[in-house]
Amino acid sequence: MKLTPYRDALALPGVRPLMLLALLVRVPKTMTLLALTLYVVEHLGHGYAAAGLAGAAMTVGSALGAPVLGRLVDRRGLRPVLVLTTVAEAAFWFSSPLMPYPVLLGGALLGGLLTLPVFSVIRQSIAALVPADRRRPAYALDSMSVELSFMVGPAVAVLLATSVSPRATLLVVGAGIVFSGLALVWLDPPTRDDREPAVPGRPPSRREWLTPRLVGMLAITTAATLVLGGTDVAVVAVLRAADQVHWTGVVLGVWAVYSLVGGFMYGMLTRPLPPLAIVLLLGICTVPIGLGGAQWWTLGLALLPAGVLCAPALAATSNAVSQLAPSGARGEAMGLQNSALTVGLALGAPLAGAVIDASGPAWGFAATGLVGTLLGLAVLPVEVRRRRAAVGADPTAPDADPAPDADLVPPPALRAPAEP
């Protein structure tokens, strides 16, 4: 097993500290929704519907704000945006224990709009630090880092809320996010590759870089996280119906390990599948998971094929977006991808829940897998037309990509001029 791709990526200046910091600064962000839910239910005494509405307000705010903050990074630089969002996060989380529920809803929406853009900034910085031909292992490491953060953050939120108090959990989340913001301000990772200067005289317009193919990548990003969000809910529902809900943590942990293994293997491949193919396989492999039975261990085994595709799907789409967007607009593009991730997660859970209530727990897997597959198939014509156009432009070219990621480049007008 050759680890050369990972060694080469981590040997690049600035990559190792960025990856180490990314693992730490993302943990508080993975605690936010669960901490808010437990606060509304346990401390304010409202139901889960009210808690879900508060979480939805924050999610909507985050989805709307991510591309705006990304555009600000492109125009004004990273540090001013980090300072603005860190102050906004501190204001929300440190005052939220004092807010009555109606005020909390408005605060959650504003807090989401000005959320610290940890995830998109890390992905943008990877694109700035790592040449295009080495980004796949770098984004594989990034996807594994995200997986580890989600394994740790929600568990810590539950532990704090149950052993200390939900109010204290909000304060811990706020302190963690402030630390994350200050750490990113201190590191100040680059957001633009000097080897990819923007077109002189003007920033790239959306019309130039927001191509059908980039929109397609955003769509399959949504498809991937929709499948993941629905699978999460379906796992809980199946185990609850079988009176094995106490095994939920084990099964979800096994699923996360599958994802880590898949992400690790993906980063070492010399010729991986295209992002669309990975997402389509993820959806197809999710459909039959419900046939794995009601026992926790059979369900864990049934999650294997789809599980190993989770991290590769996120890594592949991040890599594609980073290469399709020009350097001068990459912050906004990564913000749009973050919105796509958020929208997918927000849609997957209620979709699976509605199908489970109407038909049974096992159908939650089938429904989310099928919808994810259909979203991927809707993007397929764009990919087919692009490939036919490429072959038509060069009749001698084979009907295949000449090299990994070689076709994931910005339009010619947005590329840097060649060195003399």
C-alpha positions in Angstrom: 0.0 0.0 0.0 1.7 3.2 -1.2 1.2 6.3 0.9 3.1 8.5 -1.5 0.1 10.7 -2.6 -0.5 11.6 1.1 3.1 12.2 1.8 3.5 14.4 -1.2 0.4 16.4 -0.3 1.4 16.9 3.4 5.0 17.8 2.4 3.7 20.9 0.6 4.3 24.2 2.6 1.4 25.0 4.8 -0.7 21.9 4.3 0.2 19.9 7.4 -0.6 22.7 9.9 -3.8 23.5 7.9 -4.9 19.8 8.2 -4.1 19.6 11.9 -6.0 22.8 12.7 -8.9 21.8 10.5 -9.5 18.7 12.7 -9.7 20.9 15.8 -11.6 23.9 14.6 -14.4 21.9 13.0 -15.4 20.1 16.2 -17.3 23.0 17.8 -19.2 23.6 14.5 -20.4 19.9 14.5 -21.9 20.5 18.0 -24.1 23.4 17.1 -27.4 21.9 16.0 -27.5 19.2 18.6 -26.6 21.6 21.4 -29.3 24.0 20.2 -31.8 21.1 20.0 -31.1 19.8 23.5 -31.3 23.4 24.9 -34.7 24.0 23.4 -36.1 20.6 24.5 -34.4 20.2 27.9 -34.1 23.7 29.2 -36.8 25.7 27.5 -39.3 22.8 27.7 -40.5 22.9 24.1 -41.0 19.9 21.9 -38.8 18.5 19.2 -40.8 20.3 16.5 -39.8 23.6 18.1 -36.2 22.5 18.4 -36.2 21.4 14.8 -37.5 24.9 13.8 -34.6 26.5 15.6 -32.2 24.2 13.9 -33.9 24.9 10.6 -33.5 28.7 11.1 -29.8 28.3 11.7 -29.5 25.9 8.7 -31.3 28.3 6.3 -29.2 31.2 7.5 -26.0 29.2 6.9 -27.1 28.1 3.4 -27.9 31.7 2.5 -24.9 33.2 4.1 -22.1 30.8 2.9 -21.8 32.1 -0.7 -22.0 35.7 0.5 -19.2 35.2 3.0 -17.2 33.4 0.3 -17.6 36.3 -2.0 -16.4 38.7 0.7 -13.3 36.5 1.2 -12.6 36.8 -2.6 -13.1 40.6 -2.5 -11.8 41.7 1.0 -9.5 38.8 2.1 -9.9 36.2 4.7 -9.1 37.9 8.0 -11.8 40.6 7.9 -14.4 37.9 7.3 -13.0 35.7 10.1 -13.1 38.7 12.5 -16.7 39.6 11.5 -18.0 36.1 11.8 -16.2 35.3 15.1 -17.6 38.4 16.7 -21.1 37.5 15.4 -20.8 33.9 16.6 -19.7 35.0 20.1 -22.6 37.5 20.3 -25.1 34.7 19.5 -23.8 31.8 21.5 -23.0 33.8 24.6 -26.3 35.6 24.6 -28.5 32.6 23.5 -28.9 31.2 27.1 -30.7 34.5 27.9 -33.0 34.5 24.9 -36.7 33.5 25.1 -37.7 31.1 22.3 -39.1 33.6 19.8 -35.9 35.7 20.0 -33.8 32.6 19.8 -35.3 31.8 16.4 -34.3 35.1 15.0 -30.9 34.9 16.6 -30.4 31.4 15.1 -31.2 32.8 11.6 -28.8 35.7 12.0 -26.2 33.4 13.6 -26.4 31.1 10.6 -26.1 34.0 8.1 -22.8 35.1 9.8 -21.6 31.6 10.8 -17.8 31.1 10.9 -17.0 29.6 7.5 -14.7 26.9 8.8 -15.6 24.2 6.2 -15.5 26.3 3.1 -12.4 28.2 4.1 -10.4 25.0 4.7 -11.4 23.7 1.3 -10.5 27.0 -0.4 -7.2 27.0 1.3 -6.4 23.5 0.2 -7.0 24.6 -3.4 -4.6 27.5 -2.8 -1.9 25.4 -1.3 -2.0 22.3 -3.4 -1.5 22.1 -7.1 -4.4 20.7 -9.1 -2.8 17.3 -9.8 -2.3 16.7 -6.1 -5.6 17.9 -4.7 -7.4 14.5 -4.7 -5.4 13.1 -1.7 -5.6 16.4 0.0 -9.3 16.5 -0.3 -9.5 12.9 0.8 -7.7 13.9 4.0 -10.1 16.7 4.4 -13.1 14.5 4.0 -11.7 12.1 6.6 -11.1 15.0 8.9 -14.7 16.1 8.6 -15.8 12.5 9.4 -13.7 12.5 12.5 -15.1 15.8 13.6 -18.6 14.6 13.3 -17.7 11.5 15.3 -16.4 13.6 18.1 -18.5 16.8 18.2 -22.1 15.5 18.6 -21.0 13.0 21.2 -19.3 15.8 23.2 -22.5 17.9 22.9 -24.6 15.1 24.3 -22.2 14.4 27.1 -22.0 18.0 28.2 -25.8 18.5 28.0 -26.5 15.4 30.1 -23.7 15.7 32.6 -23.5 19.4 33.1 -26.4 21.4 31.5 -27.8 22.4 28.1 -27.1 26.1 28.9 -23.5 25.4 29.7 -23.2 23.4 26.5 -24.2 26.5 24.5 -21.4 28.5 26.2 -18.9 25.7 25.5 -19.9 25.7 21.9 -19.5 29.5 21.7 -16.1 29.4 23.4 -15.0 26.6 21.0 -16.1 28.6 17.9 -14.4 31.7 19.1 -11.2 29.7 19.6 -11.6 28.3 16.1 -12.0 31.8 14.7 -9.0 33.2 16.5 -6.9 30.1 15.5 -7.8 30.7 11.8 -7.0 34.4 12.1 -3.6 33.5 13.6 -2.8 30.9 10.9 -4.3 33.1 8.1 -4.2 30.3 5.5 -4.0 31.5 1.9 -7.2 31.6 -0.1 -5.7 32.3 -3.6 -3.0 30.5 -5.4 -0.4 32.9 -6.7 0.1 30.5 -9.6 -3.5 31.1 -10.6 -3.9 34.9 -10.8 -7.2 36.3 -11.6 -7.9 38.0 -14.9 -6.2 41.4 -14.7 -8.4 44.4 -14.2 -11.6 42.8 -13.0 -12.9 40.0 -10.8 -14.4 37.1 -12.7 -18.2 37.4 -13.1 -20.5 34.5 -12.2 -21.6 34.2 -15.9 -18.0 33.2 -16.7 -17.4 30.5 -14.1 -20.9 29.4 -12.9 -21.1 27.0 -15.8 -23.7 24.1 -16.2 -21.0 21.7 -15.2 -20.2 23.5 -12.0 -24.0 23.7 -11.2 -24.1 20.0 -11.9 -21.3 19.4 -9.3 -23.3 21.4 -6.8 -26.4 19.3 -7.5 -24.6 16.0 -7.0 -23.1 17.5 -3.8 -26.7 18.0 -2.6 -27.5 14.5 -3.7 -24.7 13.0 -1.7 -25.5 14.7 1.6 -29.2 14.1 1.0 -28.4 10.4 1.0 -26.2 10.7 4.0 -28.8 12.6 6.0 -31.5 10.2 5.1 -29.4 7.2 6.0 -28.7 8.6 9.4 -32.4 8.8 10.2 -33.2 5.4 8.7 -30.5 3.7 10.8 -32.1 5.1 14.0 -35.6 4.1 12.8 -34.7 0.5 12.0 -32.9 -0.1 15.3 -35.7 1.6 17.2 -38.3 -0.6 15.5 -36.2 -3.7 16.4 -35.9 -2.6 20.0 -32.1 -2.3 19.6 -31.8 1.5 19.7 -29.0 1.1 22.3 -26.8 -0.2 19.4 -27.3 3.0 17.4 -24.0 4.5 18.4 -22.1 1.4 17.4 -23.8 1.1 14.0 -23.2 4.8 13.2 -19.6 4.4 14.4 -19.1 1.4 12.1 -20.6 3.4 9.2 -18.2 6.3 9.9 -15.2 3.8 9.9 -16.3 2.5 6.5 -16.3 6.1 5.3 -12.8 6.7 6.7 -11.5 3.6 5.0 -13.2 4.6 1.7 -11.7 8.1 1.8 -8.3 6.7 2.6 -8.4 4.4 -0.4 -9.8 7.0 -2.7 -6.9 9.4 -2.0 -4.4 6.7 -3.2 -6.1 5.7 -6.4 -4.2 6.7 -9.6 -7.4 6.8 -11.7 -10.5 7.2 -9.6 -14.1 7.2 -10.8 -15.6 10.7 -11.7 -17.5 12.5 -9.0 -20.9 11.8 -10.7 -20.2 8.0 -10.9 -19.3 7.9 -7.2 -22.5 9.8 -6.1 -24.6 7.5 -8.4 -23.1 4.4 -6.8 -23.6 5.9 -3.4 -27.4 6.3 -4.1 -27.7 2.9 -5.7 -25.9 1.1 -2.9 -28.1 2.9 -0.3 -31.4 1.7 -1.8 -31.1 -2.0 -0.6 -29.6 -1.3 2.9 -33.1 -1.9 4.5 -32.9 -5.5 3.3 -30.0 -6.1 5.7 -32.5 -7.0 8.4 -33.3 -5.6 11.9 -30.3 -7.0 13.7 -27.7 -4.3 14.5 -24.8 -6.4 13.1 -26.6 -7.3 9.9 -27.5 -3.6 9.4 -23.9 -2.7 10.0 -22.8 -5.1 7.3 -25.4 -3.8 4.9 -24.0 -0.3 5.3 -20.6 -1.3 4.0 -20.9 -0.7 0.2 -22.5 2.7 0.6 -20.4 3.6 3.6 -17.0 3.3 1.8 -18.4 5.8 -0.8 -19.4 8.6 1.7 -16.0 10.3 2.1 -15.0 9.7 -1.5 -18.2 11.4 -2.7 -17.5 14.5 -0.6 -13.8 14.6 -1.5 -14.5 14.2 -5.3 -17.1 16.9 -5.4 -14.9 19.3 -3.4 -12.0 18.6 -5.7 -14.1 19.2 -8.8 -15.5 22.5 -7.5 -12.0 23.7 -6.6 -10.8 23.0 -10.2 -13.8 24.3 -12.1 -13.9 27.7 -10.3 -11.2 30.3 -11.0 -8.9 31.4 -8.2 -10.6 34.8 -7.9 -14.1 33.3 -7.4 -13.2 30.2 -5.5 -14.4 31.5 -2.1 -17.9 32.1 -3.5 -17.8 28.7 -5.3 -16.8 26.9 -2.1 -19.5 28.8 -0.3 -22.0 27.6 -2.8 -20.8 24.1 -2.3 -21.2 24.5 1.4 -24.8 25.6 0.8 -25.3 22.5 -1.4 -24.0 20.3 1.4 -26.3 22.0 3.9 -29.4 21.8 1.7 -28.8 18.1 1.1 -28.5 17.3 4.8 -31.6 19.5 5.5 -33.7 17.6 2.9 -32.5 14.1 3.6 -33.6 13.8 7.2 -37.3 14.9 6.7 -37.6 13.0 3.4 -36.5 9.8 5.1 -38.7 10.5 8.1 -41.8 11.1 6.0 -41.3 7.8 4.1 -40.6 5.9 7.3 -43.8 7.2 8.9 -45.8 6.2 5.8 -44.2 2.9 4.9 -41.8 1.6 7.5 -38.1 2.1 8.6 -36.4 0.1 5.8 -38.1 2.2 3.1 -36.1 5.3 4.4 -33.0 3.9 2.8 -34.7 3.1 -0.4 -36.3 6.6 -0.7 -33.2 8.7 0.0 -31.0 6.4 -2.1 -33.5 6.6 -5.0 -33.8 10.4 -4.8 -30.1 10.8 -4.7 -29.7 8.6 -7.7 -32.3 10.5 -9.6 -30.6 13.8 -8.9 -27.4 12.3 -10.2 -29.1 11.1 -13.3 -30.4 14.6 -13.9 -26.8 15.8 -14.1 -25.8 13.0 -16.5 -26.8 14.7 -19.7 -24.5 17.7 -18.9 -21.6 15.3 -18.5 -22.4 13.4 -21.7 -22.6 16.6 -23.7 -19.3 17.8 -22.3 -17.6 14.5 -23.2 -19.0 14.4 -26.7 -17.9 18.0 -27.2 -14.4 17.1 -26.0 -14.2 14.1 -28.4 -15.6 16.2 -31.3 -12.9 18.8 -30.8 -10.2 16.1 -31.0 -11.4 13.1 -33.1 -8.3 11.2 -32.1 -9.0 11.4 -28.4 -10.5 8.3 -26.7 -13.9 8.6 -25.1 -12.3 8.8 -21.7 -10.6 11.4 -19.5 -6.9 11.6 -20.5 -5.7 11.9 -17.0 -7.3 12.1 -13.5 -9.0 15.5 -13.1 -7.5 16.7 -16.3 -10.9 18.0 -17.5 -11.7 19.8 -14.3 -10.3 23.1 -15.2 -11.8 26.6 -15.5 -12.9 28.0 -18.9 -9.9 29.3 -21.0 -10.8 32.9 -20.4 -10.4 32.4 -16.7 -7.0 30.6 -16.7 -3.8 32.4 -15.9 -1.7 33.3 -18.9 1.1 30.9 -19.6 4.6 31.7 -18.4 6.8 33.1 -21.2 
